[in-house]
Amino acid sequence: MGHPPLEFSDCYLDSPDFRERLKCYEQELERTNKFIKEVIKDGNALIAAIRGYSSAVQKFSQTLQSFQFDFIGDTLTDDEINIAESFKEFAELLHEVELERSMMVQNASDLLIKPLENFRKEQIGFTKERKKKFEKDGEKFYSMLDRHLHLSSKKKESQLQEADLQVDKERHNFFESSLEYVYQIQEVQESKKFSIVEPVLAFLHSLFTYNNLTVELTQDFLPYKQQLQLSLQNTRNHFSSTREELEDLKKRMKEAPLTCKLPGQPTIEGYLYTQEKWALGISWVKYYCQYEKEAKTLRMTPIDQKPGAKQGTLDLTLKSCVRRKTDSIDKRFCFDIETNERSGTITLQALSEANRRLWMEAMDGKEPIYHSPITKQEEMELNEVGFKFVRKCINAVETKGITTEGVYRTVGSNIQVQKLLNAFFDPKCPGDVDLQSGDWDIKTITSSLKFYLRNLSEPVMTYKLHKELVLAAKSENLDYRLGAIHALVYKLPDKNREMLELLIQHLVNVCEHSRENLMSPSNMGVIFGPTLMRAQEDTVAAMMNIKFQNIVVEILIEHFGKIYSGPPEDTSAPPVPPPRVAARRHKPITISKRPLRERPVFFGASVEDSGAEWLGQTPNGGGVEAPKPLHRSRPPAPRPGGDELGRPPAEGRPQPRPEPELGKPVARLQDGGAKPPGKAANGVVSSPALRSGTLQARRPAPRPGGSRDGDCDGVPKPRSHSDKPVIMRPPVRPPDPPCRTPVPPKLEQRPDLIAGTAEEMPSSVVASRTKFFETASRR
């Protein structure tokens, strides 16, 4: 139950009941004062916590901004560029979020703390001063009244009249103090309804506006996130492929370590010991030697040189190389060389027998040349049997396994693969194997096809064109990539180009079923890049280029129609553009450089500053229809004989005041019509008449059981047809207007009592404030 009103006439009587009611008002005032103190305290703590959180996020953003990715090799793929720039994009995004948050926090004190402090100090404090004066005047009056009543009737008439005048004067003063105090305490009791709620409403509006901005920023972030996830997945696939090759190379190196020569390299280098003859005897000196076979030059750099020695690097030209007989020297692994710069022979000692063979092979020694100790698998040839095998594998895959999930990615059994290859390439009856039978599953067929292509004596795309193809894939210009690869394809030998076309056509067919088999062109590039292209040297640097081999195959799949429609006009590859001079054709993905959104209209801004020019515009300046608000349901159908609230028909009750023009968009929203044009970047309707209405429309639906008195009628209240409202509006009361409420003439002369306009406040607050001031003006 509410407090009974304090009648001004009760101030004169000053009855015990009046005092009891006044005491209830005072207790409520003290409770309100304590509540405001708690709100201010907790509000300051919340603002400080937001500032601390924002500071931590900004520090995190700076840490991300300061890191720069390093990479192996001379070129990054497009996916690696996106990843390298990702931390910078993250930092920019966080900075943008915290910029909006800092603006919200800067306004928080003015919106929440200061208005509450002013109300507590000015209104409640002034009321307490009135109370002190009321109690002081009351005590003075009643003490004088007691003395007056004890006056003897035998006093002179003039003294009695003077005493009566003094009592009347004190009674009048006390009555005025009582009136002022009662008026003031009731005024505070009524005005607190909006004076306390408005600052909290404004603060929540700014808080929710910021949250809405972060939601829209999340929507902007989603495409970038998806693209970055795709780049991460592609880079992870390239890494897995490269790691497998590196592990294989490391395993081969463990089985037969090559301390000097790598297969296919013209230059050999490594440590050798040289026999040095001195006056007092013979010593062996350690050198690091580098031999260039074409120029026949040998560079010898001394290691562990003795202090004071003047010997430097020796550059010699080789004349001959002969293995040293074992019985002619007490050292192992020795060979002799003759040079143009020195007379006589120079005896060198290798580190092992295999190492000596490599040095002698490189120097064209007179001993028989030994092959590299690495045992290579039996090499296959690109012949008619090979073409027949590839065609049968492709036919089997496209017939019964093209929709198999992970086709070509799933590995078959090594035993079954060897069994199939041995049966198909049997010299007695080559190609006499039916791959359509149930003896061979898809995994075995695909693994056999990959094994055959990888173990060709020369890869399908040849060693000769390998470097040019990798350089083309490294180009930043996408048009150049395609043009160069197109031209290089037609430089392949005829049978290699025919095999490549056969395979790429098949991979295009497989990728067309990517929804079922989950094999995209990028995935196929990871699988067939190392299969169709191979560097002649098994080095770590060559392994680092596998990701660009994958890109070559991916381009062949994606542009198969153009590449194999015919050779380019100029069959020679276009000139390589200068690196990183022109702008990239393929720009890295970014979110920080997107068009900026317009600033939101914060609660309390003037209509003239932000209203008219925003109508019908998007953040990019285009006029489009704003999307309909989410979670908005239609109000229930009117009941027979009245409206949805059970009120009598329109002709049986007073009609509401004419709705202002600015309220028509709200009515259209209730009818489910088109939403008025214009939506600011934060999702708040740009029309000044709908700012408060939009804020209310986005809150959750009220609990079943009716609406509270004071809710804006311009907002639909979702309610099922079976639920009946518990609290109903009186039939004679018209609905609150959703927009501007006319201000009484007396209040228009007191702008200090009206903070803001009706467009900036919910209609319930406007109606409550207006009702209070009308009552006060009548009093």
C-alpha positions in Angstrom: 0.0 0.0 0.0 1.1 3.6 -0.7 1.4 6.4 1.8 -1.8 8.4 2.4 -1.5 12.0 1.1 -0.7 14.8 3.5 -3.4 17.4 3.4 -2.4 21.0 3.8 -5.3 21.5 6.2 -3.8 18.9 8.5 -0.8 21.2 9.0 -2.9 23.6 11.0 -4.4 20.9 13.2 -1.1 19.1 13.7 -2.8 16.0 14.9 -1.1 12.8 16.1 -2.3 11.0 13.0 -0.8 13.8 10.9 2.5 13.4 12.7 2.4 9.6 12.2 1.8 10.0 8.5 4.6 12.6 8.3 6.9 10.2 10.0 6.2 7.5 7.4 7.2 10.0 4.7 10.4 10.8 6.6 11.3 7.1 6.8 10.6 6.7 3.1 12.8 9.7 2.4 15.7 8.3 4.5 15.3 4.9 2.7 15.5 6.7 -0.6 18.5 8.6 0.4 20.3 5.4 1.4 19.3 3.7 -1.8 20.7 6.6 -3.9 24.0 6.4 -1.9 24.2 2.7 -2.7 23.5 3.3 -6.4 26.2 5.9 -6.5 28.7 3.7 -4.8 27.9 0.7 -6.9 27.8 2.8 -10.1 31.2 4.2 -9.4 32.5 0.7 -8.8 31.0 -0.5 -12.1 32.5 2.4 -14.0 35.9 1.8 -12.4 35.7 -1.9 -13.3 34.8 -1.0 -16.9 37.8 1.3 -17.0 40.0 -1.4 -15.6 38.7 -4.0 -18.1 39.2 -1.5 -20.9 42.8 -0.8 -19.8 43.5 -4.6 -19.8 42.1 -5.0 -23.3 44.1 -2.1 -24.6 47.3 -3.6 -23.1 46.4 -6.9 -24.7 45.8 -5.1 -28.0 49.2 -3.4 -27.8 50.9 -6.8 -27.2 49.3 -8.3 -30.3 50.2 -5.2 -32.3 53.9 -5.5 -31.4 54.4 -9.0 -32.6 55.5 -9.7 -36.2 55.6 -13.1 -37.8 58.8 -14.4 -39.3 58.9 -17.0 -42.1 61.1 -19.5 -43.8 61.9 -18.9 -47.5 61.7 -15.9 -49.8 58.0 -15.7 -50.4 54.7 -16.1 -48.5 51.5 -17.6 -49.8 48.3 -15.5 -49.8 47.1 -17.6 -46.8 50.4 -16.9 -44.9 50.1 -13.2 -45.6 46.6 -13.2 -44.1 47.9 -15.1 -41.0 50.9 -12.7 -40.7 48.5 -9.7 -40.7 46.0 -11.3 -38.4 47.4 -10.0 -35.1 47.4 -6.5 -36.5 43.8 -6.9 -37.5 42.9 -8.2 -34.1 44.6 -5.2 -32.4 42.8 -2.8 -34.7 39.5 -4.4 -33.9 40.0 -4.4 -30.2 41.1 -0.8 -30.4 37.9 0.1 -32.2 35.8 -1.7 -29.5 37.7 0.0 -26.7 37.3 3.4 -28.3 33.5 3.0 -28.2 33.7 1.8 -24.6 35.9 4.7 -23.6 33.3 7.1 -25.0 30.6 5.3 -23.1 32.6 5.4 -19.8 33.4 9.1 -20.2 29.6 9.9 -20.4 28.7 7.4 -17.6 29.5 9.8 -14.7 27.5 12.7 -16.3 24.6 10.4 -17.1 24.3 8.4 -13.8 26.4 9.8 -10.9 26.0 13.6 -11.2 22.2 13.6 -11.5 21.8 11.3 -8.6 24.2 13.4 -6.5 22.4 16.6 -7.4 19.0 15.1 -6.5 20.3 13.8 -3.2 22.0 17.0 -2.2 19.6 19.6 -3.6 16.2 17.9 -3.2 16.6 15.5 -0.3 19.1 17.9 1.5 16.8 20.8 1.1 13.9 18.7 2.5 16.0 17.9 5.5 16.6 21.6 6.1 12.9 22.2 5.9 12.4 19.5 8.5 14.9 21.1 10.9 13.1 24.5 10.5 9.7 22.7 11.0 10.9 21.0 14.2 12.5 24.2 15.5 9.4 26.4 14.8 7.2 23.7 16.3 9.2 23.4 19.4 9.3 27.2 19.8 5.5 27.5 19.2 4.5 24.8 21.7 6.9 26.0 24.4 5.4 29.5 24.0 1.9 28.1 24.0 2.6 26.3 27.3 3.9 29.5 28.8 0.9 31.5 27.5 -1.6 29.1 28.9 0.0 29.4 32.3 -0.5 33.2 32.4 -2.8 34.4 35.1 -6.0 36.0 34.2 -5.2 38.7 36.7 -2.6 40.1 34.3 -3.3 43.4 32.7 -5.3 43.3 29.5 -2.5 44.9 27.5 -0.1 42.1 28.6 -2.6 39.4 27.8 -3.2 41.0 24.3 0.5 41.2 23.7 0.9 37.5 24.7 -2.0 36.6 22.4 -0.3 38.4 19.5 3.0 36.6 20.1 1.3 33.2 20.2 -0.6 34.0 17.0 2.7 35.0 15.3 4.5 31.8 16.3 1.4 29.8 15.3 1.6 31.4 11.9 5.3 30.8 11.6 4.9 27.2 12.6 2.0 26.8 10.2 4.0 28.2 7.3 7.0 26.0 8.2 4.6 23.0 8.3 3.1 23.9 4.9 6.5 24.3 3.3 7.8 21.1 4.8 4.8 19.1 3.8 4.9 20.5 0.3 8.6 19.8 0.0 8.5 16.3 1.3 5.6 15.4 -1.0 7.3 17.0 -4.0 10.4 14.9 -3.4 8.3 11.8 -3.0 6.6 12.4 -6.3 9.6 13.8 -8.3 11.9 10.9 -7.3 9.9 8.7 -9.7 11.6 10.3 -12.6 14.6 12.0 -11.0 16.0 8.7 -9.9 14.9 6.5 -12.8 16.0 8.9 -15.6 19.7 8.8 -14.8 19.7 5.0 -14.6 17.7 4.8 -17.8 20.2 7.0 -19.6 23.1 5.0 -18.3 21.5 1.7 -19.4 20.8 3.2 -22.7 24.4 4.1 -23.3 25.5 0.7 -22.0 23.1 -1.2 -24.3 24.0 1.1 -27.2 27.6 0.1 -26.7 26.6 -3.6 -26.5 24.6 -3.2 -29.7 27.7 -1.7 -31.4 29.7 -4.7 -30.3 27.1 -7.0 -31.7 27.2 -5.2 -35.1 31.0 -5.3 -35.0 30.7 -9.0 -34.4 28.6 -9.3 -37.6 31.3 -7.4 -39.5 33.9 -9.7 -38.0 32.2 -12.9 -39.1 33.3 -12.8 -42.8 36.9 -12.0 -41.8 36.8 -14.8 -39.3 35.6 -17.3 -41.9 38.3 -16.2 -44.4 41.0 -16.4 -41.8 39.8 -19.9 -40.7 40.1 -21.0 -44.3 43.6 -19.6 -44.5 44.5 -21.3 -41.3 43.2 -24.6 -42.6 45.0 -24.3 -45.9 48.3 -23.4 -44.1 47.8 -26.4 -41.8 47.3 -28.7 -44.8 50.5 -27.3 -46.4 52.4 -27.8 -43.2 51.2 -31.4 -42.9 52.3 -32.2 -46.4 55.7 -30.5 -45.9 56.2 -32.2 -42.6 55.7 -35.7 -44.2 58.3 -34.9 -46.9 60.8 -33.6 -44.3 60.3 -36.6 -42.1 61.0 -38.9 -45.1 64.1 -36.9 -46.0 65.3 -37.1 -42.4 64.8 -40.8 -42.3 66.8 -41.3 -45.5 69.5 -39.1 -44.1 69.7 -41.3 -41.0 69.9 -44.5 -43.0 72.7 -43.1 -45.3 74.1 -39.8 -44.1 75.5 -37.7 -46.9 78.1 -35.3 -45.3 78.9 -33.7 -48.6 77.2 -34.3 -51.9 73.5 -34.2 -52.4 72.1 -35.9 -55.5 71.9 -33.7 -58.5 74.1 -30.9 -57.1 77.2 -29.9 -59.2 79.1 -28.6 -56.2 80.5 -30.8 -53.4 81.8 -29.4 -50.1 82.8 -30.7 -46.8 85.8 -31.4 -44.5 89.0 -33.0 -45.7 92.4 -33.5 -44.1 95.5 -32.6 -46.1 99.0 -34.1 -45.6 101.5 -31.3 -44.9 105.2 -32.0 -45.1 107.4 -30.0 -42.8 111.1 -30.1 -42.0 110.6 -32.0 -38.8 108.0 -34.4 -40.1 104.5 -34.8 -41.5 101.2 -33.4 -40.1 97.6 -33.6 -41.2 95.7 -30.2 -41.4 91.9 -30.0 -41.4 90.4 -27.9 -44.3 86.9 -27.1 -45.3 86.9 -27.8 -49.1 84.5 -26.6 -51.8 84.8 -28.0 -55.3 83.0 -26.6 -58.4 82.9 -29.3 -61.0 82.4 -27.1 -64.1 85.2 -24.8 -63.4 87.3 -27.5 -61.7 88.2 -25.1 -58.9 88.9 -26.3 -55.4 88.7 -23.8 -52.5 90.4 -24.9 -49.3 89.8 -23.0 -46.0 92.0 -24.0 -43.1 90.3 -24.9 -39.8 91.8 -24.7 -36.3 94.6 -22.6 -37.6 97.5 -22.2 -35.2 98.2 -18.8 -33.7 100.7 -16.8 -35.7 100.2 -18.8 -38.9 99.8 -16.7 -42.0 98.2 -19.4 -44.2 94.8 -18.3 -45.7 92.3 -19.7 -48.1 93.7 -21.6 -51.1 92.1 -21.5 -54.6 93.4 -24.3 -56.7 92.6 -25.6 -60.2 92.3 -29.3 -60.5 94.2 -31.3 -63.1 93.7 -34.9 -62.0 92.4 -37.1 -59.2 93.6 -40.6 -58.3 92.7 -42.9 -55.5 95.6 -43.6 -53.1 96.5 -47.2 -52.7 95.9 -48.6 -49.3 99.3 -50.2 -49.0 101.1 -47.0 -49.9 100.0 -45.0 -46.9 99.1 -45.8 -43.3 95.9 -43.7 -43.5 92.5 -44.8 -44.8 90.2 -43.0 -47.2 93.0 -41.1 -49.0 93.2 -39.8 -52.6 95.8 -37.7 -54.5 95.1 -34.6 -56.6 97.3 -32.5 -58.9 96.7 -28.8 -59.4 98.1 -26.1 -61.7 99.2 -23.9 -58.8 101.2 -26.5 -57.0 103.9 -28.9 -58.2 103.6 -32.5 -57.1 100.6 -34.2 -55.6 98.4 -33.2 -52.7 97.2 -36.1 -50.5 93.7 -35.6 -49.1 91.9 -37.8 -46.6 88.1 -38.1 -46.6 85.9 -38.8 -43.6 84.7 -42.3 -44.8 84.8 -44.6 -47.8 81.5 -43.4 -49.0 82.6 -39.8 -48.6 85.8 -40.6 -50.7 83.7 -42.1 -53.4 81.6 -38.9 -53.7 84.7 -36.7 -53.9 86.3 -38.9 -56.5 83.0 -39.0 -58.5 82.7 -35.2 -58.4 86.4 -34.8 -59.4 86.2 -37.4 -62.2 88.7 -39.6 -60.4 90.3 -42.5 -62.2 88.7 -45.1 -60.0 85.2 -46.4 -61.1 82.4 -44.1 -60.0 80.2 -45.4 -57.3 76.6 -44.4 -57.0 75.0 -42.7 -54.1 74.4 -45.1 -51.2 70.8 -44.1 -51.0 68.8 -47.0 -52.3 66.0 -45.8 -54.5 62.8 -47.6 -55.2 62.3 -49.2 -58.5 61.5 -46.4 -60.9 58.5 -46.5 -63.2 58.2 -45.1 -66.6 55.5 -42.9 -68.4 54.7 -45.5 -71.1 51.6 -47.1 -72.6 51.2 -49.4 -69.6 51.4 -46.5 -67.3 48.7 -44.6 -69.3 46.6 -47.7 -69.2 47.0 -48.0 -65.4 46.1 -44.3 -64.8 43.0 -44.5 -67.0 41.8 -47.7 -65.3 42.3 -46.1 -61.8 40.4 -42.9 -62.9 37.6 -44.9 -64.4 37.3 -47.0 -61.2 37.3 -44.0 -58.9 34.7 -42.0 -61.0 32.5 -45.1 -61.3 32.3 -46.3 -57.7 34.1 -43.9 -55.4 33.9 -40.3 -56.5 31.5 -39.4 -53.6 33.5 -41.3 -51.0 34.4 -39.0 -48.1 38.1 -38.2 -48.1 38.8 -39.9 -51.5 42.6 -39.6 -52.2 43.2 -38.4 -48.7 42.5 -41.8 -47.1 45.6 -44.1 -47.4 45.2 -47.8 -48.3 47.1 -50.8 -47.0 50.8 -51.0 -48.3 50.5 -54.7 -48.8 47.4 -54.3 -51.0 49.0 -51.5 -52.9 52.1 -53.5 -53.7 50.0 -56.5 -54.6 48.0 -54.4 -57.1 51.1 -52.8 -58.6 52.9 -56.1 -59.0 49.9 -57.6 -60.6 49.3 -54.7 -63.1 53.0 -54.2 -64.0 53.8 -57.9 -64.3 56.1 -58.1 -67.4 54.4 -61.4 -68.5 50.9 -59.9 -68.7 51.0 -56.1 -68.1 47.6 -54.4 -67.4 45.7 -57.6 -67.0 43.8 -56.5 -63.8 40.2 -55.7 -63.4 39.9 -52.7 -61.0 36.1 -52.8 -61.2 35.9 -56.1 -59.3 35.3 -56.2 -55.6 38.9 -57.3 -54.9 40.2 -53.8 -54.9 38.7 -51.0 -52.7 38.9 -47.3 -53.5 41.7 -46.7 -50.9 43.9 -49.2 -52.6 43.3 -47.9 -56.1 43.9 -44.2 -55.1 47.0 -45.0 -53.1 48.3 -47.1 -56.0 47.8 -44.2 -58.5 49.6 -41.8 -56.2 52.5 -44.3 -55.7 52.9 -44.8 -59.4 53.0 -41.0 -60.1 55.4 -40.3 -57.3 57.8 -43.0 -58.3 58.1 -42.1 -62.0 61.8 -41.6 -63.0 60.9 -38.0 -63.7 57.8 -36.2 -62.3 54.9 -35.5 -64.6 55.7 -31.7 -64.6 59.5 -32.5 -65.1 62.6 -31.3 -63.3 63.4 -28.8 -66.0 60.3 -26.7 -65.4 60.1 -27.1 -61.7 61.8 -23.9 -60.7 59.8 -21.8 -63.2 56.5 -23.2 -62.0 57.4 -22.5 -58.4 58.5 -18.9 -59.3 55.2 -18.4 -61.1 53.3 -19.6 -58.0 55.3 -17.2 -55.8 54.2 -14.2 -57.8 51.9 -11.6 -56.1 50.1 -10.9 -59.3 47.3 -13.4 -59.8 47.0 -12.8 -63.5 50.7 -13.4 -63.9 50.4 -16.7 -62.0 47.7 -18.0 -64.3 49.4 -16.8 -67.4 52.8 -18.1 -66.5 51.5 -21.6 -65.5 49.3 -21.6 -68.7 52.4 -21.0 -70.8 54.6 -23.5 -68.9 52.1 -26.3 -69.3 52.5 -26.2 -73.0 56.3 -26.4 -72.6 55.9 -29.9 -71.2 56.7 -32.9 -73.4 53.7 -34.2 -75.3 53.2 -37.4 -73.2 53.7 -35.4 -69.9 51.1 -32.8 -71.0 48.7 -35.6 -72.0 49.1 -37.3 -68.7 48.7 -34.0 -66.8 45.5 -33.2 -68.7 44.1 -36.6 -68.0 44.8 -36.3 -64.2 43.6 -32.7 -63.8 40.4 -33.4 -65.7 39.8 -36.2 -63.2 40.6 -34.0 -60.2 38.1 -31.4 -61.5 35.4 -34.1 -61.6 36.2 -35.2 -58.1 36.1 -31.6 -56.8 32.6 -31.1 -58.4 31.4 -33.6 -55.7 33.1 -31.7 -52.9 29.8 -31.5 -50.9 29.9 -35.3 -50.6 33.6 -36.2 -50.6 34.8 -33.0 -48.8 37.7 -32.7 -51.3 38.2 -29.1 -52.5 40.8 -27.8 -55.0 42.9 -26.7 -52.1 42.8 -30.2 -50.6 43.6 -31.8 -53.9 46.6 -29.4 -54.3 48.0 -30.6 -51.0 47.7 -34.2 -52.1 48.9 -34.0 -55.7 51.4 -31.1 -55.4 54.3 -33.3 -54.2 53.0 -36.1 -56.5 53.0 -34.2 -59.8 56.0 -31.9 -59.0 59.3 -32.8 -57.4 62.6 -31.0 -56.9 65.6 -32.8 -58.2 67.5 -32.0 -54.9 66.1 -33.5 -51.7 66.9 -30.5 -49.5 65.0 -28.6 -46.7 64.8 -25.6 -49.0 63.1 -27.7 -51.6 60.7 -29.0 -49.0 59.8 -25.5 -48.0 58.5 -24.9 -51.6 56.0 -27.8 -51.5 53.3 -25.3 -50.5 53.9 -23.5 -53.8 53.7 -26.8 -55.7 50.3 -27.3 -54.1 49.3 -23.8 -55.4 50.3 -24.8 -58.9 48.0 -27.8 -58.9 45.2 -25.8 -57.3 45.4 -23.3 -60.1 45.4 -26.0 -62.7 42.2 -27.5 -61.2 40.4 -24.1 -60.8 41.3 -22.9 -64.3 41.3 -26.2 -66.2 38.9 -25.0 -68.8 41.0 -21.9 -69.7 44.4 -23.6 -69.6 43.4 -26.6 -71.7 41.3 -24.7 -74.2 44.5 -24.1 -76.1 48.0 -22.7 -75.8 48.4 -19.0 -75.0 49.0 -16.6 -77.9 52.6 -16.3 -76.8 53.8 -19.7 -75.6 56.7 -18.2 -73.7 56.0 -17.3 -70.1 55.5 -13.5 -69.5 58.4 -11.7 -67.9 58.6 -11.9 -64.1 57.3 -8.7 -62.6 59.6 -7.0 -60.1 58.9 -8.3 -56.6 56.8 -6.1 -54.3 56.9 -3.0 -56.5 53.4 -2.8 -57.8 50.4 -3.1 -55.6 49.1 -6.7 -54.9 46.3 -7.8 -57.1 45.2 -10.1 -54.3 44.9 -7.9 -51.3 45.1 -9.6 -47.9 41.8 -10.0 -46.0 41.2 -7.2 -43.6 38.5 -5.9 -41.2 40.1 -2.7 -39.9 39.8 -1.0 -43.3 36.1 -1.5 -43.7 33.8 1.6 -44.0 33.3 3.1 -40.6 29.9 3.2 -39.0 28.3 6.4 -38.0 28.3 7.4 -34.4 25.2 6.4 -32.4 22.8 9.0 -30.9 23.3 8.8 -27.1 20.3 9.2 -24.8 19.7 12.9 -24.2 21.0 14.3 -27.5 19.1 17.1 -29.1 16.7 16.2 -31.9 17.8 19.1 -34.1 21.5 17.9 -34.1 20.9 14.4 -35.2 17.4 13.8 -36.4 16.4 14.8 -39.9 19.5 14.1 -41.9 19.6 10.5 -40.7 16.2 9.4 -42.0 16.4 6.9 -44.8 20.2 6.5 -44.8 22.4 3.6 -44.1 25.9 3.9 -42.6 27.3 4.0 -46.1 24.9 6.7 -47.2 22.4 4.6 -49.2 18.7 4.8 -48.6 17.3 1.3 -47.9 14.6 -0.1 -45.8 15.8 -1.0 -42.4 15.3 -4.6 -41.3 12.3 -5.4 -39.1 13.0 -5.7 -35.4 13.7 -9.2 -34.0 11.4 -11.0 -31.6 8.5 -8.7 -32.2 5.1 -10.4 -32.1 1.7 -9.0 -33.0 -0.7 -8.1 -30.2 -3.7 -10.4 -29.7 -6.8 -9.8 -31.7 -9.4 -7.5 -30.1 -12.0 -9.2 -28.0 -15.6 -9.0 -28.8 -17.0 -5.8 -27.5 -13.8 -4.1 -26.8 -10.0 -3.9 -27.4 -7.3 -6.3 -26.3 -7.3 -4.9 -22.8 -11.0 -5.5 -22.2 -12.0 -1.8 -22.6 -15.3 -0.8 -24.1 -15.6 0.1 -27.7 -14.3 3.5 -28.9 -17.7 5.1 -29.0 -18.3 4.1 -25.4 -15.2 5.7 -23.8 -13.4 9.0 -24.2 -11.2 9.2 -27.3 -7.5 9.8 -26.9 -5.9 13.0 -27.9 -4.9 13.2 -31.6 -1.6 11.5 -32.0 1.3 13.7 -33.2 2.7 13.2 -36.7 5.9 11.8 -35.3 4.0 9.0 -33.7 2.7 7.5 -36.9 5.7 5.3 -37.5 5.0 3.6 -34.2 1.5 2.9 -35.2 2.7 1.4 -38.5 5.0 -0.9 -36.5 2.0 -2.1 -34.4 0.1 -2.9 -37.5 3.1 -5.0 -38.8 3.7 -2.6 -41.6 7.0 -1.3 -43.0 9.5 0.1 -40.5 10.2 3.8 -40.9 13.4 4.4 -42.9 16.6 5.1 -41.2 18.7 3.1 -38.8 21.8 4.4 -37.1 24.9 2.3 -36.8 24.1 1.0 -33.4 20.7 -0.3 -34.4 18.7 2.6 -32.8 16.1 4.0 -35.1 17.3 7.3 -36.4 13.9 9.0 -36.3 14.0 11.3 -33.2 10.4 10.3 -32.4 11.3 6.6 -32.0 14.5 6.7 -29.9 12.8 5.9 -26.6 10.3 3.5 -28.3 13.1 1.5 -29.9 14.8 1.0 -26.6 11.6 -0.4 -25.0 10.8 -2.5 -28.0 14.0 -4.6 -27.7 13.5 -5.6 -24.0 12.2 -9.1 -23.3 8.5 -9.7 -23.4 6.7 -9.2 -20.0 5.6 -12.1 -17.9 2.1 -13.3 -18.6 -0.4 -11.6 -16.4 -0.7 -8.2 -17.7 1.3 -5.0 -18.1 2.4 -2.5 -15.6 0.8 0.9 -15.3 2.9 3.4 -17.1 4.2 1.1 -19.9 4.3 2.8 -23.3 1.2 1.9 -25.3 3.2 2.2 -28.5 4.9 -1.1 -27.8 3.1 -4.4 -28.4 2.8 -6.6 -25.3 3.1 -10.2 -26.4 0.4 -12.3 -24.6 -1.4 -15.4 -25.5 -5.2 -15.3 -26.1 -5.9 -17.5 -23.0 -4.0 -15.3 -20.5 -6.0 -12.5 -18.8 -4.3 -9.4 -17.6 -4.4 -9.1 -13.8 -4.0 -5.3 -13.8 -6.1 -3.4 -16.2 -6.3 0.3 -17.1 -9.4 2.2 -16.1 -11.8 2.4 -19.0 -12.0 6.2 -18.9 -8.2 6.7 -19.1 -6.9 7.3 -22.6 -3.7 5.5 -23.6 -0.4 7.4 -23.1 0.9 9.0 -26.3 4.1 7.3 -27.5 5.8 10.5 -28.4 5.9 14.1 -27.3 3.6 15.1 -24.5 2.3 18.7 -24.4 3.9 20.7 -21.6 1.6 22.9 -19.5 2.0 26.7 -20.1 3.3 27.2 -16.5 6.0 24.6 -17.0 7.2 26.1 -20.3 8.4 29.1 -18.3 10.5 26.8 -16.1 13.0 25.0 -18.4 15.1 24.2 -15.4 12.4 21.6 -14.2 12.3 19.8 -17.6 15.6 18.1 -18.4 15.3 17.0 -22.0 12.3 16.6 -24.3 9.6 14.0 -24.7 11.4 12.4 -27.6 14.3 11.5 -25.3 12.2 9.9 -22.5 9.7 7.1 -22.4 6.2 8.3 -22.4 5.5 6.9 -18.9 8.2 9.2 -17.4 6.8 12.2 -19.3 3.3 11.5 -18.1 4.4 11.0 -14.5 6.4 14.2 -14.5 3.7 16.3 -16.2 1.1 15.0 -13.8 3.2 16.0 -10.8 3.9 19.5 -12.1 0.3 20.1 -13.0 -0.7 19.2 -9.4 2.0 21.4 -8.0 0.9 24.4 -10.2 -2.7 24.0 -9.0 -1.5 24.0 -5.4 
